[in-house]
Amino acid sequence: MSSPEIASLSWGQMMVKGCSTAYKDCKVWPGGSRTWDWRETGTNHSPGVQPADLEEVVKKGVKTLVIGRGMSEALQVPATTMDYLKKNGIDAVVLQTEKAVKEYNALVAQGVKVGGVFHSTC
């Protein structure tokens, strides 16, 4: 099962290929996607992305996880989160969201078992 391509990205809105829902922030994995609701884990720009934000995607068996930090890179990614990914044997790519989406789509095109979490504003 392949990961869905990110069809479009603009400030505050992302579209995933094969999905009619517009996301503000989203999680994607092989075979699916959904809204990334920060309230589920109490996430804020600082300290940023928590292991709990990534567990769902990690459990889908991804080999690489791409994190989009926002258009202005306001979303932080603490060392504890990077350690969590490393401990689970997952390669992490952390970039500004526009660059992250390009990298994610390139990995999808290469057939990599890739997942992602993307923040589409600040």
C-alpha atoms as one frame of an Amber mdcrd trajectory, in Angstrom:
protein
   0.000   0.000   0.000   1.453   3.361  -0.979   1.333   6.684   0.808  -1.019
   9.305  -0.640   0.512  12.264  -2.438  -0.041  15.771  -1.065  -1.999  17.334
  -3.938  -1.792  20.974  -2.839  -0.573  23.252  -0.072  -1.427  26.860   0.682
  -1.495  28.860   3.913  -3.899  27.059   6.243  -4.984  24.393   3.749  -3.671
  21.092   2.467  -5.286  18.620   0.101  -4.319  14.945  -0.022  -4.801  13.064
  -3.285  -7.865  10.823  -3.117  -9.384  12.702  -0.165 -12.087  15.354  -0.454
 -11.350  16.860   2.977  -9.242  20.025   3.211  -6.853  19.854   6.148  -5.269
  22.689   8.138  -2.755  20.311   9.673  -2.611  16.673   8.635  -1.134  13.245
   9.226  -0.499  10.921   6.275   0.637   7.298   6.089   0.528   4.400   3.637
  -3.139   4.066   2.732  -4.561   7.042   4.594  -4.688  10.509   6.050  -6.548
  12.519   8.674  -6.629  15.842  10.433  -3.784  16.439  12.875  -5.694  17.887
  15.835  -3.147  19.328  18.246  -5.748  19.329  21.046  -5.556  15.510  21.194
  -2.071  15.676  22.713  -1.867  19.266  23.967   0.642  20.201  21.268   1.735
  23.822  20.856   4.414  25.527  18.748   6.738  25.154  21.720   7.870  22.649
  22.869   6.408  21.350  19.609   5.816  17.934  18.048   5.557  15.233  20.706
   6.066  11.482  20.345   2.316  11.129  21.031   1.656  13.145  17.842   3.611
  10.579  15.827   2.571   7.257  17.404  -0.374   6.705  15.057   1.770   7.189
  11.947   4.686   5.168  13.370   2.310   2.238  14.047   1.483   2.151  10.309
   4.972   0.733   9.702   6.585   3.722   8.007  10.327   3.678   7.365  10.636
   7.462   6.988   8.623  10.225   8.645   8.548  13.781   7.305   7.691  16.615
   9.696   6.554  19.966   8.278   7.321  22.684  10.845   5.029  25.327   9.333
   5.443  28.007   6.687   7.639  30.112   9.009   9.007  27.101  10.925   7.297
  28.136  14.171   6.595  24.517  15.171   9.458  23.082  17.189  10.686  19.469
  17.147  12.368  18.620  20.458  15.193  16.116  20.896  12.848  13.744  22.761
  10.739  13.410  19.605  13.773  12.751  17.416  14.993  10.164  19.968  11.587
   8.454  19.830  11.818   8.114  16.041  15.424   6.887  16.183  14.503   4.320
  18.859  11.788   3.017  16.512  14.218   2.756  13.586  12.550   5.522  11.587
  14.428   8.046   9.466  13.213  11.568  10.192  13.150  14.526   7.824  12.320
  17.872   9.460  11.768  20.830   7.121   9.790  23.998   6.517   6.363  22.745
   5.363   6.602  23.649   1.655   9.980  21.880   1.459   8.658  19.013   3.598
   5.735  18.431   1.212   8.095  18.364  -1.790  10.370  15.877  -0.017   7.423
  13.744   1.098   5.961  13.632  -2.441   9.382  12.716  -3.849   9.634   9.829
  -1.375   6.089   8.698  -2.305   7.110   8.715  -5.991  10.141   6.538  -5.110
   7.862   4.009  -3.404   9.247   4.650   0.093   6.991   3.607   2.975   6.689
   7.194   4.188   4.449   9.029   6.621   4.179  12.646   7.579   2.792  15.275
   9.876   2.382  18.730   8.404   1.546  22.151   9.893   0.204  24.497   7.206
   0.338  27.884   8.917   3.014  29.695  10.923
